[in-house]
Amino acid sequence: MNTNGTRLFVVDAFTDEPFRGNPAGVVILDEQRDDAWMQAIASEMRHSETAFVLPGQDGWWQLRWFTPTVEVDLCGHATLATAHVLGGSTRFRTRSGELTCTVSPDGWIEMDFPADPPTPVSAPPELRRALADDVTVVTVARGVSDLLVEVASPHDVRAARPDLSLLASIPVRGVILTAYDDERDRIVSRCFYPAVGVPEDPVTGSAHCTIGSWWAERLHRDELVAEQLSTRGGTLRLTRQGDRIRLGGRGVTVWHGEIAV
């Protein structure tokens, strides 16, 4: 093995169990690397996002995120994974501004992200066709990056089998299906991003800036528990604070090594 390689970690985010939650690559850089190299590493890793972090001279870290096909403006689970690798309390400069992570007394990492209250819109025809008769749509709203679709029940979220090619044709980053589970008092969701190379994301931190803003307003509550109902599953704690959303989660390192190129 090349003992002078770049350090690489894989962390399962928004879970305290290995092989659940959302896996993210975390690459610790010791020098600036070009975009093509970072995109190639992310494509090789094949996780929904791989984070690349470079230390700054002022105590802040420079953080970027790549899917297997493109760079993205914001990614929650890979930010959580990076903070987990760096020890918890961390400050990042990103394409979405300055982000801070702190460790709560019970060991959860809390990320301070911009809130994203979505605006109700008409459902695109492609959305109706993509969902077919699997779900009952209550409301459709547009956030900064994603289309949020409130459906009638948690069962509808679980049962959905959308046509991913039709979802990819909608001019948004991705499509969120969400409902309130009144029996368990939590928000549930699934998130689909075929347009950026991620058919269904296991647990999506950035989407909860939109989800949390939507449900905090509708339920008249600033503190919520959220669960993403993917096959792997994951749990988040959401706290609305003005125009910010605090996203809380856990992380587990499942392996680490070095990039030899």
C-alpha positions in Angstrom: 0.0 0.0 0.0 1.1 3.6 -0.7 1.6 4.9 2.8 1.6 8.5 1.6 -1.9 8.2 0.1 -4.9 10.5 0.7 -7.0 9.3 3.6 -10.5 8.0 2.7 -13.3 6.9 5.1 -16.7 5.4 4.6 -19.3 6.5 7.2 -22.9 5.3 7.6 -24.7 8.5 8.5 -28.0 9.1 10.4 -27.6 5.8 12.2 -25.7 4.2 15.1 -25.7 0.8 13.4 -23.3 -0.3 10.8 -24.7 -1.0 7.3 -27.8 1.2 7.9 -28.4 4.9 7.3 -26.7 6.5 4.3 -23.1 5.6 3.5 -20.9 8.5 2.4 -17.3 8.7 1.4 -15.1 11.2 3.2 -11.8 12.2 1.6 -9.4 14.2 3.8 -7.2 16.4 1.5 -3.8 17.8 2.4 -3.7 19.9 -0.8 -6.1 21.2 -3.3 -7.1 18.7 -6.0 -8.7 19.4 -9.3 -12.4 18.9 -9.9 -11.9 16.1 -12.4 -10.0 14.1 -9.9 -12.7 14.6 -7.2 -15.4 13.6 -9.6 -13.5 10.5 -10.6 -13.1 9.4 -7.0 -16.8 10.0 -6.4 -17.7 8.0 -9.5 -15.4 5.2 -8.3 -16.9 5.2 -4.8 -20.5 5.1 -6.2 -22.0 6.4 -3.0 -24.8 9.0 -3.4 -22.3 11.6 -2.2 -18.6 11.7 -1.4 -17.3 14.6 0.6 -13.9 16.3 0.0 -12.6 18.4 2.9 -9.5 20.6 3.0 -8.2 22.3 6.2 -8.1 26.1 6.2 -5.6 28.3 8.0 -8.3 30.0 10.1 -9.8 26.9 11.7 -12.5 26.5 9.1 -12.6 23.5 6.6 -13.4 23.8 2.9 -16.0 21.2 2.1 -17.4 20.0 -1.3 -19.7 17.2 -2.2 -19.9 15.1 -5.4 -22.4 12.5 -6.5 -21.2 9.8 -8.9 -22.0 12.3 -11.8 -22.1 15.9 -10.6 -21.0 18.3 -7.8 -23.9 19.4 -5.6 -24.5 22.6 -3.6 -25.6 21.0 -0.3 -25.4 17.5 1.3 -26.4 16.7 4.8 -25.4 13.1 5.3 -21.9 13.6 3.9 -21.5 16.7 6.1 -22.5 14.6 9.1 -20.1 11.9 8.0 -17.3 14.4 7.6 -17.9 16.0 11.1 -17.9 12.4 12.5 -14.5 11.7 11.0 -13.1 15.1 12.2 -14.3 14.6 15.8 -17.8 16.2 15.9 -17.7 19.9 16.4 -16.5 21.4 13.1 -16.9 24.5 10.9 -17.2 24.3 7.1 -17.2 26.8 4.2 -19.2 25.4 1.3 -21.1 26.4 -1.8 -24.1 26.9 0.4 -22.3 29.2 2.9 -20.9 28.6 6.3 -22.1 25.4 8.1 -21.3 24.5 11.7 -21.6 21.1 13.4 -21.7 20.6 17.2 -21.9 17.6 19.5 -24.9 17.5 21.8 -24.7 16.1 25.3 -26.0 12.7 24.2 -23.5 12.4 21.4 -25.6 13.3 18.4 -24.0 15.6 15.9 -26.1 18.7 15.2 -25.7 20.5 11.9 -26.8 24.1 11.4 -28.3 24.4 7.9 -30.3 27.0 6.1 -34.1 26.4 6.3 -35.9 25.9 3.0 -39.6 26.6 3.3 -41.1 25.3 0.0 -43.8 27.1 -1.9 -47.0 25.3 -3.1 -47.0 24.7 -6.9 -49.1 22.8 -9.5 -48.0 19.2 -9.9 -46.0 18.8 -13.1 -47.7 16.3 -15.5 -44.6 14.1 -15.4 -45.0 13.8 -11.6 -48.6 12.6 -11.9 -47.6 10.0 -14.5 -44.5 8.9 -12.5 -46.5 8.2 -9.4 -49.5 6.6 -11.2 -52.0 5.2 -8.8 -49.5 4.3 -6.1 -50.1 7.3 -3.9 -52.7 9.9 -3.0 -51.1 13.4 -3.5 -52.2 16.0 -1.0 -50.0 19.0 -1.9 -47.0 19.7 -4.1 -44.4 22.4 -3.2 -41.1 23.6 -4.6 -38.0 24.2 -2.5 -34.7 25.6 -3.6 -33.6 22.3 -5.1 -36.3 19.7 -4.7 -40.0 19.1 -5.3 -41.8 18.1 -2.1 -44.9 15.9 -2.5 -47.0 15.6 0.6 -49.0 12.3 0.4 -51.9 11.0 2.3 -50.3 8.5 4.7 -47.0 6.8 5.7 -48.4 3.8 3.7 -48.3 5.8 0.6 -44.7 6.8 1.2 -43.7 3.1 1.6 -45.8 1.8 -1.3 -44.6 4.3 -3.9 -42.8 2.8 -6.9 -42.3 5.9 -9.1 -41.1 5.8 -12.7 -37.6 7.1 -12.2 -37.1 8.1 -15.9 -40.2 10.4 -15.6 -38.9 11.9 -12.3 -35.5 12.6 -13.9 -37.3 14.7 -16.6 -38.7 17.1 -14.0 -36.4 20.2 -13.8 -35.5 19.8 -10.1 -32.6 18.1 -8.3 -35.0 15.5 -6.9 -38.5 14.5 -5.6 -39.4 14.1 -1.9 -42.4 12.0 -0.9 -43.4 12.8 2.7 -46.3 12.3 5.2 -46.9 12.7 8.9 -47.1 9.5 11.0 -49.5 10.5 13.7 -49.3 7.1 15.4 -45.6 7.4 15.9 -45.5 11.2 16.0 -42.8 11.6 13.4 -42.3 12.8 9.8 -41.6 10.1 7.2 -40.2 10.4 3.7 -38.4 8.9 0.8 -36.2 10.9 -1.6 -35.5 10.2 -5.3 -32.7 11.9 -7.3 -32.4 10.1 -10.6 -31.5 13.4 -12.4 -28.1 13.5 -10.5 -27.3 9.7 -10.6 -29.0 8.7 -7.3 -32.2 6.7 -8.0 -33.3 6.6 -4.3 -31.2 8.1 -1.5 -31.1 6.1 1.7 -31.2 9.1 4.1 -31.0 12.7 2.8 -29.9 15.5 5.2 -30.3 18.4 2.8 -33.9 17.4 1.9 -34.8 17.8 5.6 -34.1 21.5 5.3 -37.2 21.4 3.1 -39.1 18.7 4.9 -38.5 20.2 8.3 -39.6 23.7 7.1 -42.8 22.3 5.6 -43.9 20.2 8.6 -42.8 22.7 11.3 -45.2 25.2 9.7 -48.0 22.8 9.2 -47.8 21.2 12.6 -46.9 24.5 14.4 -43.9 22.8 16.1 -40.2 23.7 16.0 -38.9 20.3 17.1 -39.6 17.1 15.1 -38.4 13.6 14.6 -38.0 12.4 11.1 -37.5 8.9 9.6 -36.5 8.1 6.0 -38.2 4.9 4.9 -35.6 3.6 2.5 -34.4 0.0 2.7 -31.5 1.0 4.9 -33.5 3.6 6.9 -32.4 6.4 9.1 -33.5 8.8 11.8 -33.0 12.6 12.2 -33.9 15.2 14.8 -35.1 18.5 13.4 -35.2 21.9 15.1 -36.4 25.0 13.3 -34.7 28.2 14.5 -35.8 31.2 12.5 -34.3 30.8 9.0 -32.1 27.9 10.0 -32.8 24.2 10.6 -30.7 22.1 13.0 -30.3 18.5 11.8 -29.2 15.9 14.3 -27.9 12.5 13.6 -25.3 9.8 14.5 -22.6 8.3 12.4 -20.6 5.0 12.3 -17.3 4.5 10.5 -17.3 1.2 8.6 -13.9 1.3 7.0 -11.0 3.6 6.2 -7.9 3.4 4.0 -5.9 5.4 1.5 -6.3 6.6 -2.1 -3.1 5.6 -3.9 -3.5 7.9 -7.0 
